[in-house]
Amino acid sequence: MIRRILAAVLVVLGLVAIGLGVASATVWRSSDTVTAGMPDPTAPVVVVEPGVLGMVAESVTVTARAVDADAPVLLAFAPTGDVEAWLGDAAHHRVTGMSSWTDLRIEDVAGEETVPNPAGADLWRSEITGTGELVEELTADSADVALLAATDGTAPAPAITLEWSVPVDNPYFVPLLVAGGILLLAGLGLIAYDVLVRREVRARERAREARREADSTATAQMQALPAQDAATVAAAAGGATAPALTDTALTRRQLRELERRRRQEDPRQAADGPVARSGGMAGAGIVPAVLDPERHRALRYVEEPPEEERPVVPAAEEETGADAGPARGSAIVPGVADPDRHRTAEPERTSWRALWGFGEEEQR
């Protein structure tokens, strides 16, 4: 259970990290351009002060769009002093910087509502003209050069939009992708390992269950008695009534009952029956009791032939009976025909009196 939870957590964290990396490169990625504009002017002239064109980057795209699509558009470049001298007391809008990343900071200067047509004036170092809308890519000049935008001097000036291209760094994209991939692979690997382990456990359980079923089947088969065996037991019981035989094997209780009836009704098991209950004396030995009398019943039931049919055995020479040996313990030592042959001559005993000479004096 813990393994599955950990695998799920790793997979979720990996997906989240990958999603964050992709989002940081797409949705949350900063724009690679900075565009700042201004509202539609009302004065006939717009002046962009020196330094504004290079605020974000050295390269800037200037777009001048007139209210009337057929109106002429002029972009003129000149030093700030020359631009101020040409304007005089005319009303104009001054672009002094950026109030935000999307808006230019504008200062309105009141004055005369019209100015002479600025096209072709001797004060301009350079000028760019067009109709309706003018788009020009410029490189910011570090010198004190101002930009003047106008139409014909009587109509409102065109609206100025400045656009810079900036490099955008995305330091989180690659690390998030790598971390998310590692977490995702670890989680998937853990899930695969858990699946393999569970499959192995199920296989072992099925194997154990199969072994248990096989053992129980073998035990039932060993305990069960087929119908023909039950009939044999009932017949051996001397006509005892056996329980009704069906496809179901006899129980142990029924088997014990059949055996008990067989023993009770078997005539050989009676007190006066031919089966020996205990051993008897035969000669000098002891005949042990027979544990399984039925194995030897063929020998016990052999009838003795009539006397006239018995074979005649010639009489052997009479042998001298041997003395029976003494009884030692529970055994009988067999007799010896000539005991003197087995006697060991006893050594002559010498009295201590003879060693010291007393015996000889007494004999004298």
N, C-alpha and C positions, 0 to 999 in steps of 0.2 A: 504494500500500500504506500509506504513512504517513497519507494523507488518510483512509482507512477506519479505521485505528487511532485517529486523533485523534477522528473522529466517534463511534466506539464509546465512547471514554473520556468525551467530553462528554455523551453520552446517559446513560451509567451515573452520572456525577456529578450530572447533573440529576435523575435518578430518586432517587438517594440523598438529595439535598437536599430534594426534595419529600417523601419518606418521613419524613425527620427532622422536617420542619415539621409534618406531620400527626401524627406520634407525639408531638411536644411539646405538641400541642393536645388529644390524646386519652389515649394510654397514659401518657405521662410528665407529664401535666398535674396539677398539684396540686389537691386537692379544695377546693371553695369553702366547705366546712364543716369545722369542727373539733369533733370529738365526743370527750368524755372521760367515762369511767364508773368505777365502783367495784365491788368484789365484793359479794355479798349480805351485808348486815350481820347481826351476831349480837346487838348491843345494841339496846335499845328506842328509842333516839334517835340521829339524825344531825344534826350542827350544821355548817353551811357558814359559815365565818368571813367577815367583811366583806372586800371586794376580790376574792374569788374569782370572783364572778359576772361581773365586768367585766375579767377578765384578758386576754381575746382581743378582745372587742368589747363595745360598750355593750349591745347587744341579745343576749339569751341565751334559749334554750329549755330549761326545766327539766322533766325527766321523772322522776317518782317512781313506782316500780313495786313493789308489795307482793308478798311471797312467796305469800300467799293472795289469789286473785282476788276473794274476797268481803270482804276486810278493808278497813276504812276507811283513808283516806289523808289526812294533814293537812300543809299547808305554812303555817308561821306566821312572821311577820316582827316582830322586836323589837330594841331596842338590845342590844349584847353584854352589858352588865351585867345587864339584866333576864333574858336567857336563862340566864346563869350562876346567877343567884339561884334561878330556877325549877328548874334541874337539881340543884343541891346536890351530893350524893355519888352520883348515879346514874351507871351505866355508859353511855358514849356513844362515838360515832365522830366525830372532827373532820376536816373537809375543809379543809386549809390551802393547797392549791395544786394544781399539776399536776406529776407525775413524768415525764410524756411527753405527746406530742400526743394520746394515746389513753387515758391513765390519770390518775386523780386521786390526789393524795398524801393518804394517810389516816393519822391518828394515833388509836390506840385508847386510851381512858381506862377503867380498870376501876372498878367500883363496884356499886351495887345493880342487880339485873337487872330491876327493874320501876320504873315511875314512874306518877304519877296520869295520867288521861286528859287530854291537853293541849287538847282541843277546848273552845272557849269561855272560855279563861283571860283574865283582865283585863289581863295584861301584853302581849298581842300587839297590835301596831299594826294588823295585818291578817292574815287567815288565809284559806287556800283549801282546800276539802275535796273529797273524791271517794271512789270505791270501786275497789279493785284497782289502777288505774293513773291517774295524774294528769299531764297535759301542759299546761304553762303557759309562755307567752312573756312574759319580764320584761325590764325595763330596769334595768340595774345602778344602785343608789343609791350616791352618793358618800359618804353619811353612814355612821356606824358602826352599820350595821344587819346583823344576822346572820339566817340562815335556819335554821329548825328543822323537821325532817321526822320524823314519827312516825305510828304507827297508833293503837292504843287504850291504849298505855303498857305493855302486858304482852307483846304479840307483837313479834317483831323489826321494826325500822324498815324502811321501804321503801328500795330502792337508788336512788341519785341518779345521773342522767346529765345532763351539761351539753353543749349544742350551740350553737356560734356560727357565724354566716354571715360569711365573710370574702371580700373581693375577691381574685381570682387574676389576676395579670398573666402574659401569655405573650409576652415580647419577641422570641422567636425564630421565631414562627409566620410572620409576614408576610415578614421578610427571607429565611427559608429557602425559602418558596414562590416569591418573586420570583427569587432566585438560581437555584433549581432550574428554574424555567420558562425563564429566559434560556439556561442551559446546555443544556436539552433542545431548545429551538428551534434553538440554534446547531448542535447535533449532528445534528438532523434535516435542517436546511438543508445541512450539509456532506454528509450522506448523499445527499440529492437531487442536489446538484451533482456528486458522484462518479458517481451513476447516469447523469446526463445526459452527463458527459464520456465515460464508458465506452460509452454508446450511440453517441455521435458517433464515437468511435474505431473501434468495430465497423463503423459505416456507411462510414467512409473505407476501412477494410480491405476490406470487401466491394466497394466501388467500384474500388479498386486491383486486387483479384483479378479483377473482371469485365473491367477494361481489359487486364490481362495475358492473360486467356483470349481476349479478342477479338483482341489483337495476335498471339498464337500461332496462333489460327485463321486470321487473315488471312495470316500468314507461310506456314503450311502450305498454304493455298489457292494462294498465289503460287508456291510451290515445286513444288506437285503439278502433274502434267500429265494432263489427262483422257485417256481411252482413245482417243477419236477423234483427238486431236493426236498421240499416239504412233503410231497407224496411219498418219497422214499423213506423219510423219517417216520411218517405215519404208518407205512407198511412194516417197517422194522419194529414198531411198537406192538406188534402182535395183534393187529386189528383194532388198535385204538382209534377212536374217532378223532379225526383231524379237523381243524377249523376249515371253513369254506375257503377254497383257493380262488383268488381273483388275480387280476393283473398286478395288484399291489403286493409287495413282498411282506412276508410275515414279520411281526415285531419280535423283539427279544423276549418279551413275556410269553408270547405264543410258542417260541422255540423252547424256552425253559419248560413250559407245560407239556409239550410233546416229549421232551427227554424224560421228564419225571414219569409220565404215563408209560413210556417204553420200558423204563427200569422196573416199574411196579408190575407190569403185565408179562414181562419176560420170564418164562419158567426156569430158565437157567440161573436167574438171580435169586430163586427161592432158597430157603434155609437148607432144604434137602436136595437141591439141584446139583448137577455134576460139576459146576464151576467151583474150583477151590477158593476158599476164602483166606486161608493162611497156609503157610508152609508146613511140612511134616518131616518126620525123621526118616532118613533113608540110609541105612548102614551107619557109618560113623560121621556122616556129614549132615548138614541142614539144608533142606531145599527151600529157597526163598519163595515168598508168596508171589503170585503172578499179578502184576498190576493191570494187565489187559488180558483177561481170560479168553476173549474171543479169538485172539491170535493163535491160541494153542488148543482151541476146541476140536480141531481135526484129530489131534493126537489123543484126546480124552475119550472121543466117541468111537475109537477103533474097537470092534468086537473081538473077543478072544475066540480063536477057532476051537472046534471040538477036539476032545482028547485024542480020538483016533486019527485026526488030521494033523496033529502036531508032529513036527519032525523029530526023529529019534536021534539023540545025541549020545555017542558012546561015552561010557563012564571013564573018567580020567583016573590015573593012579592016585591012590590016596597019599596025600602029602602030609607030612608031619606038621602039625599046627605050630605056628610060631608063637612064642610068648608075646603077649601084648605089652606094649610099652606102657610106661606110667603116664597118667594124665597130667598134663601141665596146662594150667589155665583152662581155656575153653577148647583146646585142641587135644587130640589123641595121638600119642607117639606110636607109630606103627611098630608091630612086633618084630623081633629078630629071631630067625631060626636057630642060630648058634651064637648065644650071647657071649661065650668065652672068646670068640674070635675078635670081638670088639672091646674086650677088657684090656686095659692098659696095666702092665705089671707095675705094681706099686714098688717104689724104691725101699730098700731095707733101711728101716729106721734104727739109728744108733742112739742108745740112751746116754745121757750125760754121766751116768754112773760108770758106764764102760769107758768113757773117755778118761775118767780119773782113777779107774782101776777098782771101783767098788764092786762092780758086778762080778768080776772074776773071783774076788775073795769069797763072796757069798756062794758062788757056785762050787768053790772048793770046800 
